[in-house]
Amino acid sequence: MKYTIIIEKTEKNYGAYVPDLPGCIAVAETRTELIKLIREAIKLHLESLSGSGETIPLPSATSELVEVGK
């Protein structure tokens, strides 16, 4: 499965979250490290849901870039 992640850059690091998996987040100093950590976080989140007998949400979030001027 492929889940949409939202990446945000701050002055000191990067953060990411998964809209389809509330509470699934990661923070890292580099974007490369962030992608690795959010992938691991998703796997752990899904394992936790499955282990608890909860339904695993299907990926449904999407993203789009919108230009608003030049």
N, CA, C and O atoms as a Maestro MAE file, in Angstrom:
{
 s_m_m2io_version
 :::
 2.0.0
}

f_m_ct {
 s_m_title
 :::
 protein
 m_atom[280] {
  # First column is atom index #
  i_m_mmod_type
  r_m_x_coord
  r_m_y_coord
  r_m_z_coord
  i_m_residue_number
  s_m_chain_name
  s_m_pdb_residue_name
  s_m_pdb_atom_name
  i_m_atomic_number
  :::
  1 25 0.841 -1.184 0.000 1 A "MET " " N  " 7
  2 3 0.000 0.000 0.000 1 A "MET " " CA " 6
  3 2 0.879 1.237 0.000 1 A "MET " " C  " 6
  4 15 1.994 1.221 0.522 1 A "MET " " O  " 8
  5 25 0.372 2.301 -0.586 2 A "LYS " " N  " 7
  6 3 1.069 3.581 -0.595 2 A "LYS " " CA " 6
  7 2 0.193 4.615 0.099 2 A "LYS " " C  " 6
  8 15 -0.954 4.837 -0.289 2 A "LYS " " O  " 8
  9 25 0.752 5.246 1.134 3 A "TYR " " N  " 7
  10 3 0.043 6.278 1.870 3 A "TYR " " CA " 6
  11 2 0.640 7.643 1.541 3 A "TYR " " C  " 6
  12 15 1.858 7.782 1.424 3 A "TYR " " O  " 8
  13 25 -0.204 8.628 1.396 4 A "THR " " N  " 7
  14 3 0.248 10.008 1.215 4 A "THR " " CA " 6
  15 2 0.841 10.495 2.523 4 A "THR " " C  " 6
  16 15 0.259 10.299 3.591 4 A "THR " " O  " 8
  17 25 2.005 11.133 2.437 5 A "ILE " " N  " 7
  18 3 2.583 11.771 3.614 5 A "ILE " " CA " 6
  19 2 2.694 13.266 3.345 5 A "ILE " " C  " 6
  20 15 2.896 13.689 2.207 5 A "ILE " " O  " 8
  21 25 2.562 14.047 4.389 6 A "ILE " " N  " 7
  22 3 2.736 15.487 4.301 6 A "ILE " " CA " 6
  23 2 4.056 15.814 4.987 6 A "ILE " " C  " 6
  24 15 4.277 15.449 6.142 6 A "ILE " " O  " 8
  25 25 4.933 16.509 4.259 7 A "ILE " " N  " 7
  26 3 6.242 16.878 4.795 7 A "ILE " " CA " 6
  27 2 6.270 18.381 5.019 7 A "ILE " " C  " 6
  28 15 5.892 19.166 4.150 7 A "ILE " " O  " 8
  29 25 6.729 18.762 6.208 8 A "GLU " " N  " 7
  30 3 6.861 20.177 6.539 8 A "GLU " " CA " 6
  31 2 8.294 20.457 6.961 8 A "GLU " " C  " 6
  32 15 8.876 19.706 7.744 8 A "GLU " " O  " 8
  33 25 8.863 21.543 6.440 9 A "LYS " " N  " 7
  34 3 10.230 21.944 6.794 9 A "LYS " " CA " 6
  35 2 10.150 23.080 7.797 9 A "LYS " " C  " 6
  36 15 9.408 24.042 7.601 9 A "LYS " " O  " 8
  37 25 10.925 22.962 8.878 10 A "THR " " N  " 7
  38 3 11.044 24.043 9.844 10 A "THR " " CA " 6
  39 2 12.474 24.580 9.756 10 A "THR " " C  " 6
  40 15 13.257 24.139 8.916 10 A "THR " " O  " 8
  41 25 12.798 25.511 10.606 11 A "GLU " " N  " 7
  42 3 14.157 26.063 10.599 11 A "GLU " " CA " 6
  43 2 15.202 25.020 10.967 11 A "GLU " " C  " 6
  44 15 16.343 25.100 10.513 11 A "GLU " " O  " 8
  45 25 14.824 24.039 11.788 12 A "LYS " " N  " 7
  46 3 15.805 23.093 12.311 12 A "LYS " " CA " 6
  47 2 15.660 21.667 11.804 12 A "LYS " " C  " 6
  48 15 16.617 20.896 11.870 12 A "LYS " " O  " 8
  49 25 14.481 21.295 11.298 13 A "ASN " " N  " 7
  50 3 14.290 19.896 10.917 13 A "ASN " " CA " 6
  51 2 13.136 19.746 9.947 13 A "ASN " " C  " 6
  52 15 12.577 20.726 9.453 13 A "ASN " " O  " 8
  53 25 12.795 18.500 9.687 14 A "TYR " " N  " 7
  54 3 11.658 18.138 8.853 14 A "TYR " " CA " 6
  55 2 10.683 17.327 9.697 14 A "TYR " " C  " 6
  56 15 11.087 16.571 10.580 14 A "TYR " " O  " 8
  57 25 9.410 17.493 9.416 15 A "GLY " " N  " 7
  58 3 8.386 16.697 10.064 15 A "GLY " " CA " 6
  59 2 7.466 16.118 9.011 15 A "GLY " " C  " 6
  60 15 7.298 16.694 7.936 15 A "GLY " " O  " 8
  61 25 6.868 14.977 9.321 16 A "ALA " " N  " 7
  62 3 5.920 14.355 8.393 16 A "ALA " " CA " 6
  63 2 4.796 13.710 9.170 16 A "ALA " " C  " 6
  64 15 4.972 13.260 10.302 16 A "ALA " " O  " 8
  65 25 3.626 13.676 8.533 17 A "TYR " " N  " 7
  66 3 2.492 12.964 9.099 17 A "TYR " " CA " 6
  67 2 1.708 12.314 7.979 17 A "TYR " " C  " 6
  68 15 1.849 12.661 6.806 17 A "TYR " " O  " 8
  69 25 0.872 11.356 8.373 18 A "VAL " " N  " 7
  70 3 0.096 10.570 7.411 18 A "VAL " " CA " 6
  71 2 -1.385 10.876 7.643 18 A "VAL " " C  " 6
  72 15 -1.942 10.438 8.649 18 A "VAL " " O  " 8
  73 25 -2.037 11.613 6.742 19 A "PRO " " N  " 7
  74 3 -3.440 11.979 6.949 19 A "PRO " " CA " 6
  75 2 -4.375 10.794 7.184 19 A "PRO " " C  " 6
  76 15 -5.343 10.909 7.935 19 A "PRO " " O  " 8
  77 25 -4.097 9.674 6.555 20 A "ASP " " N  " 7
  78 3 -4.956 8.498 6.696 20 A "ASP " " CA " 6
  79 2 -4.714 7.714 7.983 20 A "ASP " " C  " 6
  80 15 -5.495 6.828 8.331 20 A "ASP " " O  " 8
  81 25 -3.619 8.044 8.696 21 A "LEU " " N  " 7
  82 3 -3.261 7.322 9.914 21 A "LEU " " CA " 6
  83 2 -3.020 8.327 11.043 21 A "LEU " " C  " 6
  84 15 -1.870 8.631 11.358 21 A "LEU " " O  " 8
  85 25 -4.076 8.839 11.649 22 A "PRO " " N  " 7
  86 3 -3.919 9.840 12.711 22 A "PRO " " CA " 6
  87 2 -2.938 9.382 13.790 22 A "PRO " " C  " 6
  88 15 -3.014 8.257 14.284 22 A "PRO " " O  " 8
  89 25 -2.025 10.273 14.139 23 A "GLY " " N  " 7
  90 3 -1.034 9.969 15.154 23 A "GLY " " CA " 6
  91 2 0.255 9.387 14.601 23 A "GLY " " C  " 6
  92 15 1.217 9.203 15.347 23 A "GLY " " O  " 8
  93 25 0.293 9.095 13.316 24 A "CYS " " N  " 7
  94 3 1.490 8.531 12.699 24 A "CYS " " CA " 6
  95 2 2.350 9.681 12.194 24 A "CYS " " C  " 6
  96 15 2.033 10.314 11.186 24 A "CYS " " O  " 8
  97 25 3.454 9.946 12.916 25 A "ILE " " N  " 7
  98 3 4.303 11.096 12.616 25 A "ILE " " CA " 6
  99 2 5.771 10.705 12.695 25 A "ILE " " C  " 6
  100 15 6.121 9.648 13.221 25 A "ILE " " O  " 8
  101 25 6.622 11.575 12.165 26 A "ALA " " N  " 7
  102 3 8.071 11.408 12.293 26 A "ALA " " CA " 6
  103 2 8.724 12.771 12.170 26 A "ALA " " C  " 6
  104 15 8.195 13.671 11.518 26 A "ALA " " O  " 8
  105 25 9.891 12.915 12.811 27 A "VAL " " N  " 7
  106 3 10.688 14.134 12.749 27 A "VAL " " CA " 6
  107 2 12.134 13.724 12.551 27 A "VAL " " C  " 6
  108 15 12.593 12.752 13.151 27 A "VAL " " O  " 8
  109 25 12.865 14.466 11.704 28 A "ALA " " N  " 7
  110 3 14.272 14.158 11.456 28 A "ALA " " CA " 6
  111 2 15.007 15.416 11.019 28 A "ALA " " C  " 6
  112 15 14.392 16.416 10.648 28 A "ALA " " O  " 8
  113 25 16.323 15.350 11.067 29 A "GLU " " N  " 7
  114 3 17.142 16.496 10.664 29 A "GLU " " CA " 6
  115 2 17.243 16.648 9.156 29 A "GLU " " C  " 6
  116 15 17.427 17.758 8.657 29 A "GLU " " O  " 8
  117 25 17.125 15.541 8.421 30 A "THR " " N  " 7
  118 3 17.204 15.604 6.959 30 A "THR " " CA " 6
  119 2 15.966 14.973 6.335 30 A "THR " " C  " 6
  120 15 15.278 14.164 6.958 30 A "THR " " O  " 8
  121 25 15.704 15.356 5.112 31 A "ARG " " N  " 7
  122 3 14.558 14.801 4.392 31 A "ARG " " CA " 6
  123 2 14.738 13.298 4.152 31 A "ARG " " C  " 6
  124 15 13.784 12.527 4.258 31 A "ARG " " O  " 8
  125 25 15.964 12.894 3.830 32 A "THR " " N  " 7
  126 3 16.246 11.480 3.596 32 A "THR " " CA " 6
  127 2 15.963 10.655 4.844 32 A "THR " " C  " 6
  128 15 15.328 9.603 4.778 32 A "THR " " O  " 8
  129 25 16.439 11.143 5.971 33 A "GLU " " N  " 7
  130 3 16.201 10.442 7.237 33 A "GLU " " CA " 6
  131 2 14.706 10.431 7.565 33 A "GLU " " C  " 6
  132 15 14.181 9.444 8.080 33 A "GLU " " O  " 8
  133 25 14.037 11.526 7.265 34 A "LEU " " N  " 7
  134 3 12.601 11.623 7.529 34 A "LEU " " CA " 6
  135 2 11.819 10.559 6.763 34 A "LEU " " C  " 6
  136 15 10.944 9.904 7.329 34 A "LEU " " O  " 8
  137 25 12.127 10.388 5.496 35 A "ILE " " N  " 7
  138 3 11.417 9.389 4.678 35 A "ILE " " CA " 6
  139 2 11.610 8.000 5.274 35 A "ILE " " C  " 6
  140 15 10.664 7.216 5.348 35 A "ILE " " O  " 8
  141 25 12.837 7.696 5.699 36 A "LYS " " N  " 7
  142 3 13.110 6.396 6.325 36 A "LYS " " CA " 6
  143 2 12.282 6.229 7.594 36 A "LYS " " C  " 6
  144 15 11.671 5.182 7.809 36 A "LYS " " O  " 8
  145 25 12.263 7.266 8.437 37 A "LEU " " N  " 7
  146 3 11.551 7.178 9.710 37 A "LEU " " CA " 6
  147 2 10.034 7.113 9.536 37 A "LEU " " C  " 6
  148 15 9.364 6.379 10.262 37 A "LEU " " O  " 8
  149 25 9.484 7.868 8.589 38 A "ILE " " N  " 7
  150 3 8.024 7.836 8.419 38 A "ILE " " CA " 6
  151 2 7.606 6.485 7.832 38 A "ILE " " C  " 6
  152 15 6.524 5.988 8.144 38 A "ILE " " O  " 8
  153 25 8.444 5.891 6.993 39 A "ARG " " N  " 7
  154 3 8.148 4.549 6.464 39 A "ARG " " CA " 6
  155 2 8.089 3.546 7.617 39 A "ARG " " C  " 6
  156 15 7.178 2.722 7.682 39 A "ARG " " O  " 8
  157 25 9.066 3.620 8.527 40 A "GLU " " N  " 7
  158 3 9.072 2.744 9.693 40 A "GLU " " CA " 6
  159 2 7.866 3.012 10.589 40 A "GLU " " C  " 6
  160 15 7.253 2.081 11.113 40 A "GLU " " O  " 8
  161 25 7.531 4.296 10.761 41 A "ALA " " N  " 7
  162 3 6.378 4.658 11.601 41 A "ALA " " CA " 6
  163 2 5.082 4.096 11.023 41 A "ALA " " C  " 6
  164 15 4.220 3.626 11.766 41 A "ALA " " O  " 8
  165 25 4.944 4.145 9.711 42 A "ILE " " N  " 7
  166 3 3.738 3.600 9.068 42 A "ILE " " CA " 6
  167 2 3.656 2.101 9.318 42 A "ILE " " C  " 6
  168 15 2.600 1.590 9.692 42 A "ILE " " O  " 8
  169 25 4.766 1.392 9.114 43 A "LYS " " N  " 7
  170 3 4.772 -0.057 9.339 43 A "LYS " " CA " 6
  171 2 4.375 -0.389 10.775 43 A "LYS " " C  " 6
  172 15 3.547 -1.271 11.007 43 A "LYS " " O  " 8
  173 25 4.968 0.319 11.740 44 A "LEU " " N  " 7
  174 3 4.642 0.078 13.151 44 A "LEU " " CA " 6
  175 2 3.191 0.416 13.461 44 A "LEU " " C  " 6
  176 15 2.528 -0.296 14.215 44 A "LEU " " O  " 8
  177 25 2.704 1.502 12.878 45 A "HIS " " N  " 7
  178 3 1.321 1.914 13.099 45 A "HIS " " CA " 6
  179 2 0.360 0.843 12.587 45 A "HIS " " C  " 6
  180 15 -0.602 0.481 13.266 45 A "HIS " " O  " 8
  181 25 0.630 0.348 11.391 46 A "LEU " " N  " 7
  182 3 -0.234 -0.685 10.811 46 A "LEU " " CA " 6
  183 2 -0.166 -1.981 11.620 46 A "LEU " " C  " 6
  184 15 -1.187 -2.639 11.819 46 A "LEU " " O  " 8
  185 25 1.026 -2.348 12.084 47 A "GLU " " N  " 7
  186 3 1.164 -3.544 12.925 47 A "GLU " " CA " 6
  187 2 0.381 -3.380 14.221 47 A "GLU " " C  " 6
  188 15 -0.256 -4.325 14.688 47 A "GLU " " O  " 8
  189 25 0.426 -2.194 14.799 48 A "SER " " N  " 7
  190 3 -0.303 -1.929 16.036 48 A "SER " " CA " 6
  191 2 -1.811 -2.037 15.828 48 A "SER " " C  " 6
  192 15 -2.518 -2.641 16.634 48 A "SER " " O  " 8
  193 25 -2.291 -1.444 14.738 49 A "LEU " " N  " 7
  194 3 -3.723 -1.529 14.431 49 A "LEU " " CA " 6
  195 2 -4.144 -2.978 14.236 49 A "LEU " " C  " 6
  196 15 -5.161 -3.419 14.772 49 A "LEU " " O  " 8
  197 25 -3.356 -3.710 13.468 50 A "SER " " N  " 7
  198 3 -3.665 -5.115 13.189 50 A "SER " " CA " 6
  199 2 -3.640 -5.940 14.468 50 A "SER " " C  " 6
  200 15 -4.522 -6.769 14.694 50 A "SER " " O  " 8
  201 25 -2.630 -5.714 15.305 51 A "GLY " " N  " 7
  202 3 -2.505 -6.453 16.554 51 A "GLY " " CA " 6
  203 2 -3.630 -6.191 17.527 51 A "GLY " " C  " 6
  204 15 -3.957 -7.036 18.360 51 A "GLY " " O  " 8
  205 25 -4.231 -4.998 17.417 52 A "SER " " N  " 7
  206 3 -5.346 -4.630 18.288 52 A "SER " " CA " 6
  207 2 -6.694 -5.046 17.703 52 A "SER " " C  " 6
  208 15 -7.740 -4.833 18.317 52 A "SER " " O  " 8
  209 25 -6.656 -5.642 16.507 53 A "GLY " " N  " 7
  210 3 -7.892 -6.060 15.859 53 A "GLY " " CA " 6
  211 2 -8.652 -4.915 15.213 53 A "GLY " " C  " 6
  212 15 -9.822 -5.058 14.856 53 A "GLY " " O  " 8
  213 25 -7.982 -3.775 15.065 54 A "GLU " " N  " 7
  214 3 -8.642 -2.622 14.449 54 A "GLU " " CA " 6
  215 2 -8.532 -2.701 12.933 54 A "GLU " " C  " 6
  216 15 -7.646 -3.364 12.395 54 A "GLU " " O  " 8
  217 25 -9.427 -2.030 12.266 55 A "THR " " N  " 7
  218 3 -9.415 -1.977 10.808 55 A "THR " " CA " 6
  219 2 -8.277 -1.085 10.339 55 A "THR " " C  " 6
  220 15 -8.082 0.012 10.863 55 A "THR " " O  " 8
  221 25 -7.538 -1.550 9.364 56 A "ILE " " N  " 7
  222 3 -6.467 -0.742 8.782 56 A "ILE " " CA " 6
  223 2 -7.088 0.144 7.701 56 A "ILE " " C  " 6
  224 15 -7.657 -0.356 6.731 56 A "ILE " " O  " 8
  225 25 -6.973 1.475 7.875 57 A "PRO " " N  " 7
  226 3 -7.558 2.379 6.880 57 A "PRO " " CA " 6
  227 2 -6.875 2.222 5.524 57 A "PRO " " C  " 6
  228 15 -5.649 2.159 5.435 57 A "PRO " " O  " 8
  229 25 -7.670 2.162 4.496 58 A "LEU " " N  " 7
  230 3 -7.115 2.138 3.149 58 A "LEU " " CA " 6
  231 2 -6.619 3.536 2.809 58 A "LEU " " C  " 6
  232 15 -7.195 4.526 3.261 58 A "LEU " " O  " 8
  233 25 -5.556 3.626 2.018 59 A "PRO " " N  " 7
  234 3 -5.078 4.946 1.611 59 A "PRO " " CA " 6
  235 2 -6.154 5.682 0.817 59 A "PRO " " C  " 6
  236 15 -6.707 5.137 -0.138 59 A "PRO " " O  " 8
  237 25 -6.447 6.915 1.210 60 A "SER " " N  " 7
  238 3 -7.450 7.687 0.465 60 A "SER " " CA " 6
  239 2 -7.027 9.136 0.277 60 A "SER " " C  " 6
  240 15 -7.547 9.813 -0.610 60 A "SER " " O  " 8
  241 25 -6.098 9.629 1.089 61 A "ALA " " N  " 7
  242 3 -5.658 11.017 0.968 61 A "ALA " " CA " 6
  243 2 -4.822 11.190 -0.292 61 A "ALA " " C  " 6
  244 15 -4.093 10.287 -0.704 61 A "ALA " " O  " 8
  245 25 -4.941 12.346 -0.883 62 A "THR " " N  " 7
  246 3 -4.122 12.713 -2.033 62 A "THR " " CA " 6
  247 2 -3.594 14.124 -1.797 62 A "THR " " C  " 6
  248 15 -3.977 14.788 -0.834 62 A "THR " " O  " 8
  249 25 -2.725 14.565 -2.669 63 A "SER " " N  " 7
  250 3 -2.222 15.931 -2.555 63 A "SER " " CA " 6
  251 2 -2.165 16.555 -3.934 63 A "SER " " C  " 6
  252 15 -2.161 15.866 -4.954 63 A "SER " " O  " 8
  253 25 -2.122 17.850 -3.939 64 A "GLU " " N  " 7
  254 3 -2.089 18.589 -5.200 64 A "GLU " " CA " 6
  255 2 -1.374 19.895 -4.947 64 A "GLU " " C  " 6
  256 15 -1.583 20.525 -3.911 64 A "GLU " " O  " 8
  257 25 -0.532 20.314 -5.877 65 A "LEU " " N  " 7
  258 3 0.085 21.631 -5.813 65 A "LEU " " CA " 6
  259 2 -0.777 22.600 -6.601 65 A "LEU " " C  " 6
  260 15 -1.206 22.299 -7.716 65 A "LEU " " O  " 8
  261 25 -1.028 23.758 -6.021 66 A "VAL " " N  " 7
  262 3 -1.872 24.757 -6.666 66 A "VAL " " CA " 6
  263 2 -1.071 26.043 -6.812 66 A "VAL " " C  " 6
  264 15 -0.577 26.586 -5.823 66 A "VAL " " O  " 8
  265 25 -0.941 26.527 -8.025 67 A "GLU " " N  " 7
  266 3 -0.232 27.778 -8.265 67 A "GLU " " CA " 6
  267 2 -1.178 28.952 -8.028 67 A "GLU " " C  " 6
  268 15 -2.318 28.943 -8.493 67 A "GLU " " O  " 8
  269 25 -0.700 29.958 -7.303 68 A "VAL " " N  " 7
  270 3 -1.554 31.094 -6.966 68 A "VAL " " CA " 6
  271 2 -0.938 32.437 -7.378 68 A "VAL " " C  " 6
  272 15 -1.286 33.470 -6.806 68 A "VAL " " O  " 8
  273 25 -0.078 32.438 -8.308 69 A "GLY " " N  " 7
  274 3 0.517 33.685 -8.774 69 A "GLY " " CA " 6
  275 2 1.890 33.422 -9.337 69 A "GLY " " C  " 6
  276 15 2.386 32.295 -9.343 69 A "GLY " " O  " 8
  277 25 2.490 34.498 -9.809 70 A "LYS " " N  " 7
  278 3 3.808 34.348 -10.428 70 A "LYS " " CA " 6
  279 2 4.871 34.944 -9.584 70 A "LYS " " C  " 6
  280 15 6.045 34.909 -9.952 70 A "LYS " " O  " 8
  :::
 }
 m_bond[279] {
  # First column is bond index #
  i_m_from
  i_m_to
  i_m_order
  :::
  1 1 2 1
  2 2 3 1
  3 3 4 2
  4 3 5 1
  5 5 6 1
  6 6 7 1
  7 7 8 2
  8 7 9 1
  9 9 10 1
  10 10 11 1
  11 11 12 2
  12 11 13 1
  13 13 14 1
  14 14 15 1
  15 15 16 2
  16 15 17 1
  17 17 18 1
  18 18 19 1
  19 19 20 2
  20 19 21 1
  21 21 22 1
  22 22 23 1
  23 23 24 2
  24 23 25 1
  25 25 26 1
  26 26 27 1
  27 27 28 2
  28 27 29 1
  29 29 30 1
  30 30 31 1
  31 31 32 2
  32 31 33 1
  33 33 34 1
  34 34 35 1
  35 35 36 2
  36 35 37 1
  37 37 38 1
  38 38 39 1
  39 39 40 2
  40 39 41 1
  41 41 42 1
  42 42 43 1
  43 43 44 2
  44 43 45 1
  45 45 46 1
  46 46 47 1
  47 47 48 2
  48 47 49 1
  49 49 50 1
  50 50 51 1
  51 51 52 2
  52 51 53 1
  53 53 54 1
  54 54 55 1
  55 55 56 2
  56 55 57 1
  57 57 58 1
  58 58 59 1
  59 59 60 2
  60 59 61 1
  61 61 62 1
  62 62 63 1
  63 63 64 2
  64 63 65 1
  65 65 66 1
  66 66 67 1
  67 67 68 2
  68 67 69 1
  69 69 70 1
  70 70 71 1
  71 71 72 2
  72 71 73 1
  73 73 74 1
  74 74 75 1
  75 75 76 2
  76 75 77 1
  77 77 78 1
  78 78 79 1
  79 79 80 2
  80 79 81 1
  81 81 82 1
  82 82 83 1
  83 83 84 2
  84 83 85 1
  85 85 86 1
  86 86 87 1
  87 87 88 2
  88 87 89 1
  89 89 90 1
  90 90 91 1
  91 91 92 2
  92 91 93 1
  93 93 94 1
  94 94 95 1
  95 95 96 2
  96 95 97 1
  97 97 98 1
  98 98 99 1
  99 99 100 2
  100 99 101 1
  101 101 102 1
  102 102 103 1
  103 103 104 2
  104 103 105 1
  105 105 106 1
  106 106 107 1
  107 107 108 2
  108 107 109 1
  109 109 110 1
  110 110 111 1
  111 111 112 2
  112 111 113 1
  113 113 114 1
  114 114 115 1
  115 115 116 2
  116 115 117 1
  117 117 118 1
  118 118 119 1
  119 119 120 2
  120 119 121 1
  121 121 122 1
  122 122 123 1
  123 123 124 2
  124 123 125 1
  125 125 126 1
  126 126 127 1
  127 127 128 2
  128 127 129 1
  129 129 130 1
  130 130 131 1
  131 131 132 2
  132 131 133 1
  133 133 134 1
  134 134 135 1
  135 135 136 2
  136 135 137 1
  137 137 138 1
  138 138 139 1
  139 139 140 2
  140 139 141 1
  141 141 142 1
  142 142 143 1
  143 143 144 2
  144 143 145 1
  145 145 146 1
  146 146 147 1
  147 147 148 2
  148 147 149 1
  149 149 150 1
  150 150 151 1
  151 151 152 2
  152 151 153 1
  153 153 154 1
  154 154 155 1
  155 155 156 2
  156 155 157 1
  157 157 158 1
  158 158 159 1
  159 159 160 2
  160 159 161 1
  161 161 162 1
  162 162 163 1
  163 163 164 2
  164 163 165 1
  165 165 166 1
  166 166 167 1
  167 167 168 2
  168 167 169 1
  169 169 170 1
  170 170 171 1
  171 171 172 2
  172 171 173 1
  173 173 174 1
  174 174 175 1
  175 175 176 2
  176 175 177 1
  177 177 178 1
  178 178 179 1
  179 179 180 2
  180 179 181 1
  181 181 182 1
  182 182 183 1
  183 183 184 2
  184 183 185 1
  185 185 186 1
  186 186 187 1
  187 187 188 2
  188 187 189 1
  189 189 190 1
  190 190 191 1
  191 191 192 2
  192 191 193 1
  193 193 194 1
  194 194 195 1
  195 195 196 2
  196 195 197 1
  197 197 198 1
  198 198 199 1
  199 199 200 2
  200 199 201 1
  201 201 202 1
  202 202 203 1
  203 203 204 2
  204 203 205 1
  205 205 206 1
  206 206 207 1
  207 207 208 2
  208 207 209 1
  209 209 210 1
  210 210 211 1
  211 211 212 2
  212 211 213 1
  213 213 214 1
  214 214 215 1
  215 215 216 2
  216 215 217 1
  217 217 218 1
  218 218 219 1
  219 219 220 2
  220 219 221 1
  221 221 222 1
  222 222 223 1
  223 223 224 2
  224 223 225 1
  225 225 226 1
  226 226 227 1
  227 227 228 2
  228 227 229 1
  229 229 230 1
  230 230 231 1
  231 231 232 2
  232 231 233 1
  233 233 234 1
  234 234 235 1
  235 235 236 2
  236 235 237 1
  237 237 238 1
  238 238 239 1
  239 239 240 2
  240 239 241 1
  241 241 242 1
  242 242 243 1
  243 243 244 2
  244 243 245 1
  245 245 246 1
  246 246 247 1
  247 247 248 2
  248 247 249 1
  249 249 250 1
  250 250 251 1
  251 251 252 2
  252 251 253 1
  253 253 254 1
  254 254 255 1
  255 255 256 2
  256 255 257 1
  257 257 258 1
  258 258 259 1
  259 259 260 2
  260 259 261 1
  261 261 262 1
  262 262 263 1
  263 263 264 2
  264 263 265 1
  265 265 266 1
  266 266 267 1
  267 267 268 2
  268 267 269 1
  269 269 270 1
  270 270 271 1
  271 271 272 2
  272 271 273 1
  273 273 274 1
  274 274 275 1
  275 275 276 2
  276 275 277 1
  277 277 278 1
  278 278 279 1
  279 279 280 2
  :::
 }
}
